[in-house]
């Protein structure tokens, strides 16, 4: 019933047309592919733990976590963890911030079709993007 309601909503259909296909077929973000599955999983785990601990993306406690992620990605991608890289990284993760209605649609489709439901990234990427945008990169050690 919910799936039919979503499909009947003209706004949801328009939003689906603007959503990257990766949400439908589970294709990872380019940054996840470039950095590798291990770092992508570490990122999801770190952000999930921060969220569960009640750490806001703009909180002082988030700064060292985000700094660590920026350094890890820079090292993996053979880049300098400078502000330019941080902005580049932020834009890469912004591509993964899903529209909640579209995300809900695909989760229902997966369930109805008996497909494996992919991990819900809704809380992960928005938190990470806000954290990356909300803090300057600390001086490098």
Helices and strands as residue ranges (DSSP letters): H 2-8, H 10-17, H 22-25, H 30-35, H 37-52, H 60-76, H 83-94, H 100-113, H 122-134
